[in-house]
Amino acid sequence: MQKRDISQLYELIQKRKNCYFVCCDIESLMVINQMSRKAGDLAILETIRRMDEAAGEEDIVFRIGGDEFCLLTNSPQEEYAGNLAEAIRSHNTETFLFEGRQFPLSLHITVTRFEGNSLRYGNLFSSLYTALQHTKA
């Protein structure tokens, strides 16, 4: 995975406008946070680790909200993104350790591509959030 600043990320998103996103949202993060905010922080780090582990070398993982993340692929193939989503999903219910206690971690995961005419920052992130909300319905 490559690391970029936000302006480089936006330029990259514009160049990859036909590529797919794999979006993830942590299930029940509020419950984990109620037990321990530090455990919640570890859940976020574990989510990024799982996404990064599944990502190809040219794919980019970034945060779009409190517990929502996206993996921007470098592929216009939905099958490629679907395979990444399945690789991430295969870790659902696995646990992470915090202060001697195992916390299960599962993610809502969806694959999407920006379908708008004008790739503007606000439109893109709104589209990604909407795609994630459909996975929770």
N, CA, C and O atoms as CSV, one atom per row, in Angstrom:
chain,resi,resn,atom,element,x,y,z
A,1,MET,N,N,0.838,-1.175,0.000
A,1,MET,CA,C,0.000,0.000,0.000
A,1,MET,C,C,0.883,1.237,0.000
A,1,MET,O,O,1.867,1.305,0.736
A,2,GLN,N,N,0.532,2.207,-0.819
A,2,GLN,CA,C,1.263,3.468,-0.869
A,2,GLN,C,C,0.595,4.474,0.061
A,2,GLN,O,O,-0.619,4.420,0.260
A,3,LYS,N,N,1.362,5.378,0.623
A,3,LYS,CA,C,0.818,6.431,1.485
A,3,LYS,C,C,0.939,7.762,0.744
A,3,LYS,O,O,1.965,8.048,0.128
A,4,ARG,N,N,-0.125,8.573,0.811
A,4,ARG,CA,C,-0.161,9.860,0.114
A,4,ARG,C,C,-0.860,10.880,1.002
A,4,ARG,O,O,-1.613,10.509,1.903
A,5,ASP,N,N,-0.611,12.185,0.749
A,5,ASP,CA,C,-1.380,13.185,1.476
A,5,ASP,C,C,-2.729,13.360,0.786
A,5,ASP,O,O,-2.928,12.838,-0.311
A,6,ILE,N,N,-3.657,14.085,1.406
A,6,ILE,CA,C,-5.035,14.156,0.925
A,6,ILE,C,C,-5.138,14.763,-0.473
A,6,ILE,O,O,-5.979,14.324,-1.258
A,7,SER,N,N,-4.312,15.757,-0.812
A,7,SER,CA,C,-4.397,16.337,-2.152
A,7,SER,C,C,-3.945,15.321,-3.197
A,7,SER,O,O,-4.525,15.246,-4.280
A,8,GLN,N,N,-2.920,14.542,-2.879
A,8,GLN,CA,C,-2.482,13.491,-3.799
A,8,GLN,C,C,-3.546,12.407,-3.903
A,8,GLN,O,O,-3.768,11.850,-4.978
A,9,LEU,N,N,-4.199,12.110,-2.788
A,9,LEU,CA,C,-5.254,11.099,-2.790
A,9,LEU,C,C,-6.394,11.526,-3.699
A,9,LEU,O,O,-6.882,10.727,-4.498
A,10,TYR,N,N,-6.821,12.770,-3.587
A,10,TYR,CA,C,-7.920,13.256,-4.420
A,10,TYR,C,C,-7.540,13.217,-5.900
A,10,TYR,O,O,-8.357,12.836,-6.738
A,11,GLU,N,N,-6.331,13.599,-6.220
A,11,GLU,CA,C,-5.865,13.516,-7.615
A,11,GLU,C,C,-5.870,12.065,-8.092
A,11,GLU,O,O,-6.260,11.784,-9.225
A,12,LEU,N,N,-5.444,11.159,-7.242
A,12,LEU,CA,C,-5.427,9.745,-7.584
A,12,LEU,C,C,-6.843,9.219,-7.798
A,12,LEU,O,O,-7.089,8.449,-8.726
A,13,ILE,N,N,-7.770,9.632,-6.943
A,13,ILE,CA,C,-9.168,9.225,-7.102
A,13,ILE,C,C,-9.701,9.703,-8.441
A,13,ILE,O,O,-10.410,8.963,-9.124
A,14,GLN,N,N,-9.373,10.920,-8.822
A,14,GLN,CA,C,-9.823,11.445,-10.112
A,14,GLN,C,C,-9.251,10.624,-11.267
A,14,GLN,O,O,-9.947,10.354,-12.246
A,15,LYS,N,N,-7.987,10.231,-11.152
A,15,LYS,CA,C,-7.363,9.422,-12.209
A,15,LYS,C,C,-7.963,8.032,-12.281
A,15,LYS,O,O,-8.012,7.425,-13.350
A,16,ARG,N,N,-8.421,7.526,-11.142
A,16,ARG,CA,C,-8.972,6.171,-11.069
A,16,ARG,C,C,-10.496,6.173,-11.014
A,16,ARG,O,O,-11.090,5.289,-10.396
A,17,LYS,N,N,-11.131,7.144,-11.645
A,17,LYS,CA,C,-12.575,7.290,-11.502
A,17,LYS,C,C,-13.357,6.067,-11.985
A,17,LYS,O,O,-14.521,5.915,-11.613
A,18,ASN,N,N,-12.778,5.210,-12.780
A,18,ASN,CA,C,-13.460,3.991,-13.214
A,18,ASN,C,C,-13.101,2.780,-12.361
A,18,ASN,O,O,-13.548,1.666,-12.635
A,19,CYS,N,N,-12.305,2.999,-11.342
A,19,CYS,CA,C,-11.881,1.904,-10.467
A,19,CYS,C,C,-12.875,1.719,-9.326
A,19,CYS,O,O,-13.705,2.587,-9.057
A,20,TYR,N,N,-12.774,0.595,-8.676
A,20,TYR,CA,C,-13.698,0.249,-7.598
A,20,TYR,C,C,-13.130,0.586,-6.223
A,20,TYR,O,O,-11.918,0.639,-6.015
A,21,PHE,N,N,-14.063,0.812,-5.292
A,21,PHE,CA,C,-13.771,1.016,-3.882
A,21,PHE,C,C,-14.286,-0.180,-3.105
A,21,PHE,O,O,-15.342,-0.728,-3.422
A,22,VAL,N,N,-13.547,-0.582,-2.097
A,22,VAL,CA,C,-14.034,-1.540,-1.111
A,22,VAL,C,C,-14.199,-0.740,0.175
A,22,VAL,O,O,-13.218,-0.265,0.748
A,23,CYS,N,N,-15.442,-0.593,0.623
A,23,CYS,CA,C,-15.736,0.232,1.793
A,23,CYS,C,C,-16.043,-0.657,2.988
A,23,CYS,O,O,-16.730,-1.671,2.863
A,24,CYS,N,N,-15.527,-0.267,4.144
A,24,CYS,CA,C,-15.702,-1.038,5.376
A,24,CYS,C,C,-16.150,-0.124,6.505
A,24,CYS,O,O,-15.721,1.025,6.614
A,25,ASP,N,N,-17.017,-0.663,7.333
A,25,ASP,CA,C,-17.518,0.031,8.511
A,25,ASP,C,C,-17.494,-0.964,9.663
A,25,ASP,O,O,-17.957,-2.096,9.515
A,26,ILE,N,N,-16.967,-0.559,10.791
A,26,ILE,CA,C,-16.855,-1.457,11.936
A,26,ILE,C,C,-18.246,-1.695,12.539
A,26,ILE,O,O,-18.979,-0.753,12.839
A,27,GLU,N,N,-18.588,-2.969,12.705
A,27,GLU,CA,C,-19.840,-3.326,13.366
A,27,GLU,C,C,-19.685,-3.128,14.870
A,27,GLU,O,O,-18.708,-3.586,15.462
A,28,SER,N,N,-20.642,-2.451,15.482
A,28,SER,CA,C,-20.731,-2.316,16.941
A,28,SER,C,C,-19.515,-1.654,17.593
A,28,SER,O,O,-19.119,-2.035,18.694
A,29,LEU,N,N,-18.930,-0.680,16.930
A,29,LEU,CA,C,-17.803,0.022,17.550
A,29,LEU,C,C,-18.230,0.725,18.832
A,29,LEU,O,O,-17.445,0.812,19.776
A,30,MET,N,N,-19.455,1.225,18.880
A,30,MET,CA,C,-19.923,1.915,20.082
A,30,MET,C,C,-19.918,0.968,21.288
A,30,MET,O,O,-19.606,1.382,22.405
A,31,VAL,N,N,-20.261,-0.290,21.061
A,31,VAL,CA,C,-20.250,-1.275,22.146
A,31,VAL,C,C,-18.821,-1.486,22.640
A,31,VAL,O,O,-18.578,-1.539,23.846
A,32,ILE,N,N,-17.883,-1.607,21.712
A,32,ILE,CA,C,-16.476,-1.770,22.091
A,32,ILE,C,C,-16.000,-0.530,22.841
A,32,ILE,O,O,-15.322,-0.648,23.861
A,33,ASN,N,N,-16.348,0.653,22.347
A,33,ASN,CA,C,-15.945,1.902,23.006
A,33,ASN,C,C,-16.524,2.029,24.412
A,33,ASN,O,O,-15.886,2.601,25.296
A,34,GLN,N,N,-17.727,1.498,24.624
A,34,GLN,CA,C,-18.333,1.563,25.960
A,34,GLN,C,C,-17.537,0.731,26.959
A,34,GLN,O,O,-17.474,1.063,28.143
A,35,MET,N,N,-16.934,-0.345,26.478
A,35,MET,CA,C,-16.103,-1.169,27.354
A,35,MET,C,C,-14.735,-0.519,27.564
A,35,MET,O,O,-14.177,-0.550,28.661
A,36,SER,N,N,-14.206,0.074,26.480
A,36,SER,CA,C,-12.904,0.732,26.575
A,36,SER,C,C,-12.636,1.517,25.300
A,36,SER,O,O,-12.676,0.964,24.202
A,37,ARG,N,N,-12.362,2.809,25.450
A,37,ARG,CA,C,-12.017,3.639,24.286
A,37,ARG,C,C,-10.718,3.158,23.651
A,37,ARG,O,O,-10.566,3.211,22.430
A,38,LYS,N,N,-9.791,2.695,24.464
A,38,LYS,CA,C,-8.523,2.182,23.927
A,38,LYS,C,C,-8.770,0.925,23.095
A,38,LYS,O,O,-8.114,0.720,22.074
A,39,ALA,N,N,-9.702,0.092,23.521
A,39,ALA,CA,C,-10.056,-1.087,22.727
A,39,ALA,C,C,-10.682,-0.644,21.399
A,39,ALA,O,O,-10.434,-1.256,20.360
A,40,GLY,N,N,-11.486,0.411,21.435
A,40,GLY,CA,C,-12.067,0.966,20.209
A,40,GLY,C,C,-10.984,1.456,19.250
A,40,GLY,O,O,-11.073,1.253,18.039
A,41,ASP,N,N,-9.967,2.100,19.805
A,41,ASP,CA,C,-8.844,2.556,18.977
A,41,ASP,C,C,-8.120,1.367,18.347
A,41,ASP,O,O,-7.700,1.427,17.191
A,42,LEU,N,N,-7.978,0.289,19.114
A,42,LEU,CA,C,-7.349,-0.919,18.562
A,42,LEU,C,C,-8.219,-1.551,17.483
A,42,LEU,O,O,-7.697,-2.100,16.513
A,43,ALA,N,N,-9.538,-1.481,17.640
A,43,ALA,CA,C,-10.443,-2.003,16.605
A,43,ALA,C,C,-10.235,-1.245,15.290
A,43,ALA,O,O,-10.246,-1.843,14.214
A,44,ILE,N,N,-10.050,0.055,15.387
A,44,ILE,CA,C,-9.791,0.874,14.196
A,44,ILE,C,C,-8.472,0.459,13.554
A,44,ILE,O,O,-8.396,0.285,12.338
A,45,LEU,N,N,-7.441,0.303,14.367
A,45,LEU,CA,C,-6.139,-0.120,13.824
A,45,LEU,C,C,-6.213,-1.513,13.210
A,45,LEU,O,O,-5.588,-1.769,12.181
A,46,GLU,N,N,-6.959,-2.401,13.822
A,46,GLU,CA,C,-7.114,-3.757,13.292
A,46,GLU,C,C,-7.864,-3.736,11.954
A,46,GLU,O,O,-7.548,-4.510,11.050
A,47,THR,N,N,-8.837,-2.865,11.836
A,47,THR,CA,C,-9.571,-2.724,10.571
A,47,THR,C,C,-8.615,-2.289,9.462
A,47,THR,O,O,-8.615,-2.865,8.374
A,48,ILE,N,N,-7.812,-1.286,9.739
A,48,ILE,CA,C,-6.846,-0.801,8.751
A,48,ILE,C,C,-5.860,-1.914,8.395
A,48,ILE,O,O,-5.505,-2.082,7.229
A,49,ARG,N,N,-5.420,-2.673,9.399
A,49,ARG,CA,C,-4.475,-3.764,9.150
A,49,ARG,C,C,-5.088,-4.820,8.226
A,49,ARG,O,O,-4.436,-5.289,7.292
A,50,ARG,N,N,-6.336,-5.188,8.490
A,50,ARG,CA,C,-7.004,-6.194,7.647
A,50,ARG,C,C,-7.143,-5.703,6.207
A,50,ARG,O,O,-6.913,-6.454,5.259
A,51,MET,N,N,-7.521,-4.441,6.058
A,51,MET,CA,C,-7.675,-3.881,4.711
A,51,MET,C,C,-6.329,-3.798,4.001
A,51,MET,O,O,-6.210,-4.150,2.828
A,52,ASP,N,N,-5.326,-3.333,4.724
A,52,ASP,CA,C,-3.988,-3.201,4.157
A,52,ASP,C,C,-3.435,-4.570,3.746
A,52,ASP,O,O,-2.783,-4.700,2.710
A,53,GLU,N,N,-3.700,-5.571,4.561
A,53,GLU,CA,C,-3.232,-6.931,4.264
A,53,GLU,C,C,-3.859,-7.464,2.976
A,53,GLU,O,O,-3.202,-8.179,2.219
A,54,ALA,N,N,-5.111,-7.126,2.724
A,54,ALA,CA,C,-5.811,-7.599,1.523
A,54,ALA,C,C,-5.442,-6.786,0.280
A,54,ALA,O,O,-5.522,-7.289,-0.841
A,55,ALA,N,N,-5.042,-5.538,0.480
A,55,ALA,CA,C,-4.806,-4.604,-0.633
A,55,ALA,C,C,-3.644,-5.035,-1.513
A,55,ALA,O,O,-2.658,-5.603,-1.044
A,56,GLY,N,N,-3.788,-4.749,-2.803
A,56,GLY,CA,C,-2.691,-4.925,-3.739
A,56,GLY,C,C,-1.701,-3.779,-3.585
A,56,GLY,O,O,-1.979,-2.795,-2.899
A,57,GLU,N,N,-0.567,-3.910,-4.215
A,57,GLU,CA,C,0.492,-2.913,-4.071
A,57,GLU,C,C,0.075,-1.514,-4.521
A,57,GLU,O,O,0.547,-0.522,-3.965
A,58,GLU,N,N,-0.791,-1.424,-5.509
A,58,GLU,CA,C,-1.212,-0.116,-6.033
A,58,GLU,C,C,-2.510,0.382,-5.404
A,58,GLU,O,O,-2.991,1.457,-5.763
A,59,ASP,N,N,-3.080,-0.372,-4.480
A,59,ASP,CA,C,-4.326,0.017,-3.834
A,59,ASP,C,C,-4.035,0.929,-2.641
A,59,ASP,O,O,-2.972,0.845,-2.026
A,60,ILE,N,N,-4.993,1.796,-2.328
A,60,ILE,CA,C,-4.819,2.791,-1.277
A,60,ILE,C,C,-5.933,2.638,-0.244
A,60,ILE,O,O,-7.110,2.603,-0.604
A,61,VAL,N,N,-5.571,2.548,1.033
A,61,VAL,CA,C,-6.540,2.499,2.127
A,61,VAL,C,C,-6.592,3.875,2.777
A,61,VAL,O,O,-5.557,4.474,3.070
A,62,PHE,N,N,-7.813,4.373,3.002
A,62,PHE,CA,C,-7.957,5.664,3.674
A,62,PHE,C,C,-9.240,5.696,4.497
A,62,PHE,O,O,-10.175,4.932,4.260
A,63,ARG,N,N,-9.254,6.584,5.450
A,63,ARG,CA,C,-10.389,6.720,6.369
A,63,ARG,C,C,-11.344,7.762,5.823
A,63,ARG,O,O,-10.921,8.822,5.362
A,64,ILE,N,N,-12.651,7.456,5.875
A,64,ILE,CA,C,-13.636,8.433,5.404
A,64,ILE,C,C,-14.547,8.919,6.526
A,64,ILE,O,O,-15.374,9.805,6.313
A,65,GLY,N,N,-14.403,8.352,7.709
A,65,GLY,CA,C,-15.235,8.754,8.840
A,65,GLY,C,C,-14.686,8.170,10.116
A,65,GLY,O,O,-13.562,7.669,10.149
A,66,GLY,N,N,-15.480,8.234,11.168
A,66,GLY,CA,C,-15.037,7.737,12.461
A,66,GLY,C,C,-14.599,6.290,12.425
A,66,GLY,O,O,-13.499,5.960,12.868
A,67,ASP,N,N,-15.453,5.420,11.899
A,67,ASP,CA,C,-15.102,4.003,11.800
A,67,ASP,C,C,-15.397,3.464,10.400
A,67,ASP,O,O,-15.666,2.276,10.223
A,68,GLU,N,N,-15.342,4.348,9.423
A,68,GLU,CA,C,-15.554,3.972,8.023
A,68,GLU,C,C,-14.266,4.190,7.240
A,68,GLU,O,O,-13.588,5.207,7.384
A,69,PHE,N,N,-13.954,3.206,6.409
A,69,PHE,CA,C,-12.716,3.208,5.648
A,69,PHE,C,C,-12.981,2.755,4.223
A,69,PHE,O,O,-13.952,2.049,3.952
A,70,CYS,N,N,-12.106,3.170,3.317
A,70,CYS,CA,C,-12.198,2.734,1.929
A,70,CYS,C,C,-10.846,2.257,1.445
A,70,CYS,O,O,-9.796,2.742,1.867
A,71,LEU,N,N,-10.908,1.312,0.565
A,71,LEU,CA,C,-9.741,0.833,-0.149
A,71,LEU,C,C,-10.006,1.166,-1.618
A,71,LEU,O,O,-10.901,0.585,-2.232
A,72,LEU,N,N,-9.247,2.083,-2.174
A,72,LEU,CA,C,-9.369,2.438,-3.586
A,72,LEU,C,C,-8.486,1.500,-4.376
A,72,LEU,O,O,-7.266,1.484,-4.209
A,73,THR,N,N,-9.114,0.717,-5.240
A,73,THR,CA,C,-8.332,-0.214,-6.049
A,73,THR,C,C,-7.707,0.519,-7.229
A,73,THR,O,O,-8.033,1.670,-7.519
A,74,ASN,N,N,-6.820,-0.167,-7.884
A,74,ASN,CA,C,-6.256,0.330,-9.139
A,74,ASN,C,C,-6.785,-0.550,-10.269
A,74,ASN,O,O,-6.070,-0.855,-11.224
A,75,SER,N,N,-8.050,-0.952,-10.145
A,75,SER,CA,C,-8.634,-1.866,-11.116
A,75,SER,C,C,-10.073,-1.476,-11.452
A,75,SER,O,O,-10.866,-1.195,-10.554
A,76,PRO,N,N,-10.410,-1.459,-12.740
A,76,PRO,CA,C,-11.794,-1.229,-13.143
A,76,PRO,C,C,-12.615,-2.527,-13.137
A,76,PRO,O,O,-13.758,-2.542,-13.593
A,77,GLN,N,N,-12.032,-3.606,-12.623
A,77,GLN,CA,C,-12.699,-4.904,-12.598
A,77,GLN,C,C,-13.416,-5.113,-11.266
A,77,GLN,O,O,-12.782,-5.127,-10.211
A,78,GLU,N,N,-14.728,-5.272,-11.316
A,78,GLU,CA,C,-15.506,-5.494,-10.103
A,78,GLU,C,C,-15.083,-6.790,-9.416
A,78,GLU,O,O,-15.097,-6.874,-8.188
A,79,GLU,N,N,-14.714,-7.789,-10.193
A,79,GLU,CA,C,-14.291,-9.067,-9.623
A,79,GLU,C,C,-13.058,-8.893,-8.727
A,79,GLU,O,O,-12.971,-9.509,-7.665
A,80,TYR,N,N,-12.118,-8.062,-9.150
A,80,TYR,CA,C,-10.924,-7.804,-8.340
A,80,TYR,C,C,-11.326,-7.223,-6.987
A,80,TYR,O,O,-10.872,-7.693,-5.943
A,81,ALA,N,N,-12.181,-6.199,-7.011
A,81,ALA,CA,C,-12.629,-5.571,-5.770
A,81,ALA,C,C,-13.418,-6.563,-4.918
A,81,ALA,O,O,-13.293,-6.574,-3.693
A,82,GLY,N,N,-14.226,-7.392,-5.568
A,82,GLY,CA,C,-14.985,-8.400,-4.838
A,82,GLY,C,C,-14.085,-9.398,-4.134
A,82,GLY,O,O,-14.378,-9.829,-3.018
A,83,ASN,N,N,-12.995,-9.762,-4.782
A,83,ASN,CA,C,-12.037,-10.673,-4.157
A,83,ASN,C,C,-11.367,-10.037,-2.938
A,83,ASN,O,O,-11.128,-10.709,-1.934
A,84,LEU,N,N,-11.068,-8.745,-3.030
A,84,LEU,CA,C,-10.502,-8.041,-1.873
A,84,LEU,C,C,-11.513,-7.999,-0.732
A,84,LEU,O,O,-11.167,-8.223,0.428
A,85,ALA,N,N,-12.768,-7.709,-1.078
A,85,ALA,CA,C,-13.824,-7.659,-0.058
A,85,ALA,C,C,-13.951,-9.011,0.643
A,85,ALA,O,O,-14.085,-9.070,1.865
A,86,GLU,N,N,-13.909,-10.078,-0.122
A,86,GLU,CA,C,-14.009,-11.411,0.474
A,86,GLU,C,C,-12.802,-11.730,1.351
A,86,GLU,O,O,-12.941,-12.373,2.391
A,87,ALA,N,N,-11.629,-11.285,0.938
A,87,ALA,CA,C,-10.428,-11.508,1.755
A,87,ALA,C,C,-10.560,-10.789,3.098
A,87,ALA,O,O,-10.168,-11.329,4.132
A,88,ILE,N,N,-11.102,-9.590,3.083
A,88,ILE,CA,C,-11.310,-8.840,4.321
A,88,ILE,C,C,-12.422,-9.502,5.143
A,88,ILE,O,O,-12.274,-9.706,6.348
A,89,ARG,N,N,-13.525,-9.833,4.488
A,89,ARG,CA,C,-14.676,-10.451,5.158
A,89,ARG,C,C,-14.303,-11.779,5.817
A,89,ARG,O,O,-14.895,-12.154,6.828
A,90,SER,N,N,-13.341,-12.482,5.262
A,90,SER,CA,C,-12.958,-13.790,5.814
A,90,SER,C,C,-12.425,-13.674,7.243
A,90,SER,O,O,-12.321,-14.678,7.947
A,91,HIS,N,N,-12.089,-12.466,7.673
A,91,HIS,CA,C,-11.587,-12.252,9.030
A,91,HIS,C,C,-12.680,-11.815,10.010
A,91,HIS,O,O,-12.413,-11.627,11.197
A,92,ASN,N,N,-13.929,-11.652,9.501
A,92,ASN,CA,C,-15.013,-11.247,10.396
A,92,ASN,C,C,-15.155,-12.246,11.538
A,92,ASN,O,O,-15.031,-13.457,11.354
A,93,THR,N,N,-15.411,-11.719,12.683
A,93,THR,CA,C,-15.548,-12.405,13.982
A,93,THR,C,C,-14.209,-12.804,14.601
A,93,THR,O,O,-14.180,-13.249,15.748
A,94,GLU,N,N,-13.107,-12.657,13.878
A,94,GLU,CA,C,-11.808,-12.878,14.521
A,94,GLU,C,C,-11.644,-11.818,15.606
A,94,GLU,O,O,-12.243,-10.745,15.537
A,95,THR,N,N,-10.845,-12.126,16.587
A,95,THR,CA,C,-10.702,-11.233,17.727
A,95,THR,C,C,-9.359,-10.514,17.731
A,95,THR,O,O,-8.408,-10.912,17.057
A,96,PHE,N,N,-9.319,-9.446,18.511
A,96,PHE,CA,C,-8.052,-8.784,18.820
A,96,PHE,C,C,-7.956,-8.724,20.337
A,96,PHE,O,O,-8.973,-8.704,21.030
A,97,LEU,N,N,-6.756,-8.696,20.838
A,97,LEU,CA,C,-6.505,-8.757,22.276
A,97,LEU,C,C,-6.271,-7.366,22.840
A,97,LEU,O,O,-5.484,-6.589,22.300
A,98,PHE,N,N,-6.962,-7.060,23.933
A,98,PHE,CA,C,-6.734,-5.818,24.657
A,98,PHE,C,C,-6.861,-6.102,26.145
A,98,PHE,O,O,-7.900,-6.565,26.616
A,99,GLU,N,N,-5.794,-5.820,26.875
A,99,GLU,CA,C,-5.749,-5.996,28.320
A,99,GLU,C,C,-6.273,-7.367,28.754
A,99,GLU,O,O,-7.097,-7.474,29.662
A,100,GLY,N,N,-5.781,-8.404,28.091
A,100,GLY,CA,C,-6.122,-9.770,28.453
A,100,GLY,C,C,-7.495,-10.238,28.023
A,100,GLY,O,O,-7.906,-11.347,28.366
A,101,ARG,N,N,-8.207,-9.418,27.283
A,101,ARG,CA,C,-9.559,-9.764,26.834
A,101,ARG,C,C,-9.616,-9.794,25.318
A,101,ARG,O,O,-9.053,-8.929,24.647
A,102,GLN,N,N,-10.298,-10.794,24.785
A,102,GLN,CA,C,-10.485,-10.915,23.336
A,102,GLN,C,C,-11.748,-10.159,22.921
A,102,GLN,O,O,-12.814,-10.353,23.506
A,103,PHE,N,N,-11.622,-9.305,21.918
A,103,PHE,CA,C,-12.750,-8.558,21.376
A,103,PHE,C,C,-13.001,-9.036,19.947
A,103,PHE,O,O,-12.103,-8.943,19.110
A,104,PRO,N,N,-14.202,-9.546,19.644
A,104,PRO,CA,C,-14.495,-9.928,18.263
A,104,PRO,C,C,-14.658,-8.673,17.404
A,104,PRO,O,O,-15.181,-7.656,17.861
A,105,LEU,N,N,-14.207,-8.760,16.172
A,105,LEU,CA,C,-14.306,-7.618,15.261
A,105,LEU,C,C,-14.861,-8.091,13.923
A,105,LEU,O,O,-14.298,-8.968,13.267
A,106,SER,N,N,-15.978,-7.485,13.540
A,106,SER,CA,C,-16.571,-7.754,12.233
A,106,SER,C,C,-16.803,-6.426,11.527
A,106,SER,O,O,-16.978,-5.388,12.165
A,107,LEU,N,N,-16.801,-6.478,10.214
A,107,LEU,CA,C,-16.954,-5.281,9.389
A,107,LEU,C,C,-18.122,-5.440,8.426
A,107,LEU,O,O,-18.347,-6.511,7.863
A,108,HIS,N,N,-18.863,-4.339,8.250
A,108,HIS,CA,C,-19.788,-4.254,7.126
A,108,HIS,C,C,-18.905,-3.917,5.933
A,108,HIS,O,O,-18.058,-3.028,6.027
A,109,ILE,N,N,-19.086,-4.608,4.817
A,109,ILE,CA,C,-18.203,-4.407,3.661
A,109,ILE,C,C,-19.041,-4.324,2.400
A,109,ILE,O,O,-19.974,-5.103,2.207
A,110,THR,N,N,-18.702,-3.378,1.547
A,110,THR,CA,C,-19.370,-3.279,0.252
A,110,THR,C,C,-18.366,-2.869,-0.813
A,110,THR,O,O,-17.327,-2.276,-0.522
A,111,VAL,N,N,-18.699,-3.196,-2.041
A,111,VAL,CA,C,-17.895,-2.813,-3.203
A,111,VAL,C,C,-18.729,-1.827,-4.006
A,111,VAL,O,O,-19.909,-2.068,-4.265
A,112,THR,N,N,-18.121,-0.726,-4.397
A,112,THR,CA,C,-18.851,0.288,-5.142
A,112,THR,C,C,-17.911,1.022,-6.086
A,112,THR,O,O,-16.689,0.920,-5.979
A,113,ARG,N,N,-18.497,1.748,-6.995
A,113,ARG,CA,C,-17.736,2.617,-7.895
A,113,ARG,C,C,-18.506,3.916,-8.001
A,113,ARG,O,O,-19.737,3.902,-8.018
A,114,PHE,N,N,-17.815,5.029,-8.074
A,114,PHE,CA,C,-18.478,6.324,-8.181
A,114,PHE,C,C,-19.193,6.399,-9.521
A,114,PHE,O,O,-18.589,6.177,-10.570
A,115,GLU,N,N,-20.485,6.714,-9.478
A,115,GLU,CA,C,-21.296,6.717,-10.692
A,115,GLU,C,C,-21.711,8.113,-11.149
A,115,GLU,O,O,-22.389,8.244,-12.168
A,116,GLY,N,N,-21.324,9.146,-10.427
A,116,GLY,CA,C,-21.750,10.493,-10.782
A,116,GLY,C,C,-21.050,11.039,-12.013
A,116,GLY,O,O,-20.068,10.470,-12.490
A,117,ASN,N,N,-21.567,12.147,-12.519
A,117,ASN,CA,C,-20.971,12.800,-13.686
A,117,ASN,C,C,-19.765,13.647,-13.307
A,117,ASN,O,O,-18.790,13.736,-14.053
A,118,SER,N,N,-19.847,14.267,-12.137
A,118,SER,CA,C,-18.805,15.185,-11.707
A,118,SER,C,C,-18.167,14.646,-10.432
A,118,SER,O,O,-18.813,14.586,-9.386
A,119,LEU,N,N,-16.929,14.263,-10.520
A,119,LEU,CA,C,-16.229,13.691,-9.377
A,119,LEU,C,C,-15.735,14.818,-8.472
A,119,LEU,O,O,-14.594,15.269,-8.575
A,120,ARG,N,N,-16.617,15.256,-7.593
A,120,ARG,CA,C,-16.275,16.278,-6.605
A,120,ARG,C,C,-16.127,15.603,-5.261
A,120,ARG,O,O,-16.763,14.584,-4.988
A,121,TYR,N,N,-15.287,16.176,-4.429
A,121,TYR,CA,C,-14.961,15.601,-3.128
A,121,TYR,C,C,-16.221,15.258,-2.332
A,121,TYR,O,O,-16.367,14.132,-1.858
A,122,GLY,N,N,-17.125,16.218,-2.185
A,122,GLY,CA,C,-18.351,16.001,-1.404
A,122,GLY,C,C,-19.232,14.921,-1.989
A,122,GLY,O,O,-19.772,14.092,-1.256
A,123,ASN,N,N,-19.382,14.920,-3.305
A,123,ASN,CA,C,-20.209,13.907,-3.966
A,123,ASN,C,C,-19.621,12.515,-3.785
A,123,ASN,O,O,-20.351,11.556,-3.535
A,124,LEU,N,N,-18.330,12.407,-3.908
A,124,LEU,CA,C,-17.668,11.115,-3.774
A,124,LEU,C,C,-17.883,10.538,-2.379
A,124,LEU,O,O,-18.327,9.398,-2.245
A,125,PHE,N,N,-17.574,11.311,-1.343
A,125,PHE,CA,C,-17.687,10.795,0.013
A,125,PHE,C,C,-19.135,10.518,0.397
A,125,PHE,O,O,-19.410,9.572,1.135
A,126,SER,N,N,-20.050,11.323,-0.091
A,126,SER,CA,C,-21.472,11.059,0.130
A,126,SER,C,C,-21.869,9.731,-0.511
A,126,SER,O,O,-22.610,8.946,0.080
A,127,SER,N,N,-21.380,9.490,-1.702
A,127,SER,CA,C,-21.654,8.238,-2.411
A,127,SER,C,C,-21.086,7.041,-1.661
A,127,SER,O,O,-21.742,6.003,-1.577
A,128,LEU,N,N,-19.880,7.165,-1.113
A,128,LEU,CA,C,-19.257,6.071,-0.371
A,128,LEU,C,C,-20.025,5.779,0.918
A,128,LEU,O,O,-20.232,4.614,1.260
A,129,TYR,N,N,-20.453,6.829,1.641
A,129,TYR,CA,C,-21.245,6.635,2.860
A,129,TYR,C,C,-22.570,5.944,2.543
A,129,TYR,O,O,-22.996,5.044,3.268
A,130,THR,N,N,-23.222,6.371,1.455
A,130,THR,CA,C,-24.497,5.779,1.068
A,130,THR,C,C,-24.321,4.297,0.765
A,130,THR,O,O,-25.144,3.477,1.173
A,131,ALA,N,N,-23.265,3.954,0.061
A,131,ALA,CA,C,-22.992,2.539,-0.244
A,131,ALA,C,C,-22.826,1.733,1.035
A,131,ALA,O,O,-23.326,0.612,1.126
A,132,LEU,N,N,-22.140,2.280,2.012
A,132,LEU,CA,C,-21.957,1.573,3.289
A,132,LEU,C,C,-23.280,1.436,4.041
A,132,LEU,O,O,-23.520,0.405,4.669
A,133,GLN,N,N,-24.134,2.440,3.992
A,133,GLN,CA,C,-25.410,2.369,4.695
A,133,GLN,C,C,-26.288,1.243,4.151
A,133,GLN,O,O,-27.053,0.634,4.899
A,134,HIS,N,N,-26.180,0.967,2.852
A,134,HIS,CA,C,-26.978,-0.106,2.241
A,134,HIS,C,C,-26.550,-1.482,2.766
A,134,HIS,O,O,-27.346,-2.421,2.747
A,135,THR,N,N,-25.316,-1.610,3.231
A,135,THR,CA,C,-24.861,-2.898,3.763
A,135,THR,C,C,-25.453,-3.166,5.151
A,135,THR,O,O,-25.495,-4.309,5.606
A,136,LYS,N,N,-25.903,-2.114,5.807
A,136,LYS,CA,C,-26.438,-2.250,7.161
A,136,LYS,C,C,-27.943,-2.489,7.160
A,136,LYS,O,O,-28.510,-2.873,8.182
A,137,ALA,N,N,-28.592,-2.265,6.022
A,137,ALA,CA,C,-30.061,-2.378,5.952
A,137,ALA,C,C,-30.531,-3.813,6.020
A,137,ALA,O,O,-31.734,-4.072,5.973
